[in-house]
Amino acid sequence: TVIMVAGVNGSGKTTSIAKLATRLKAEGRTVLLGAGDTFRAAAIEQLSLWAERTNTDIVKGSPGGDPAAVAFDACSAAIARGRDVA
């Protein structure tokens, strides 16, 4: 399963992703996060922190990089690692 989260800055996307990852893991699913917001370097750092707090794998791109490439890499990594949700 792939879940894409989109929204305007400051709307709670990162926190919602962390809550969703926590819930999915509590249900016994394996989760991999993809930090596709490459336009704002702090977004990658924030999601990385939540990935660490929730003990969830994460795929990151470089700040200013191609977000579609990060999404592709995250999906590929989720398949390769046998994750249930990306």
CORJORA-V7561 format. One record per pair of residues at least 24 apart in sequence whose C-alpha atoms are under 10 Angstrom apart, sorted by the first residue. I is the first residue (numbers start at 0). J is the second residue. D is the distance in whole Angstrom. If there is no record, write none. Layout:
i,j,d
I,J,D
I,J,D
//
This chain:
i,j,d
0,30,10
0,74,9
0,77,10
0,82,9
0,83,6
0,84,5
0,85,6
1,30,10
1,31,10
1,32,10
1,70,10
1,73,10
1,74,8
1,77,9
1,83,9
1,84,6
1,85,5
2,32,10
2,84,7
2,85,6
3,33,9
3,35,9
3,70,9
3,85,8
4,35,10
5,35,10
5,36,9
8,39,10
8,42,10
12,42,10
12,46,10
13,42,8
13,43,10
13,45,7
13,46,6
13,47,10
13,49,8
14,45,9
14,46,8
14,49,8
16,46,8
16,49,9
16,50,9
17,46,8
17,48,10
17,49,6
17,50,7
17,52,9
17,53,7
17,55,9
18,49,9
18,53,9
20,49,9
20,50,9
20,53,7
20,54,9
20,55,8
20,84,9
20,85,9
21,49,10
21,50,10
21,52,10
21,53,6
21,54,9
21,55,9
23,83,9
23,84,8
24,53,9
24,54,10
24,55,9
24,83,10
24,84,10
27,83,9
28,82,8
28,83,6
28,84,7
29,55,8
29,56,9
29,77,9
29,80,10
29,81,8
29,82,5
29,83,5
29,84,6
29,85,9
30,54,10
30,55,6
30,56,7
30,57,9
30,77,8
30,80,10
30,81,9
30,82,6
30,83,6
30,84,5
30,85,6
31,55,6
31,56,5
31,57,6
31,58,8
31,73,7
31,74,9
31,76,8
31,77,6
31,78,10
31,80,9
31,81,10
31,82,7
31,83,8
31,84,6
31,85,5
32,56,6
32,57,4
32,58,6
32,59,9
32,70,9
32,73,7
32,74,9
32,76,10
32,77,9
32,84,8
32,85,6
33,57,6
33,58,5
33,59,6
33,60,8
33,66,9
33,69,7
33,70,6
33,71,9
33,72,8
33,73,5
33,74,8
33,76,10
33,77,10
33,85,7
34,58,6
34,59,5
34,60,7
34,61,9
34,66,8
34,69,7
34,70,8
34,73,8
35,59,7
35,60,7
35,61,9
35,62,10
35,64,9
35,65,8
35,66,5
35,67,7
35,68,8
35,69,6
35,70,6
35,71,10
35,72,10
35,73,9
36,60,9
36,61,10
36,62,8
36,63,9
36,64,9
36,65,9
36,66,6
36,67,10
36,69,9
36,70,10
37,61,6
37,62,5
37,63,5
37,64,6
37,65,7
37,66,6
37,67,10
37,69,9
38,62,6
38,63,5
38,64,8
38,65,9
38,66,8
39,63,8
56,80,10
56,82,10
56,85,10
57,85,9
58,85,10
//
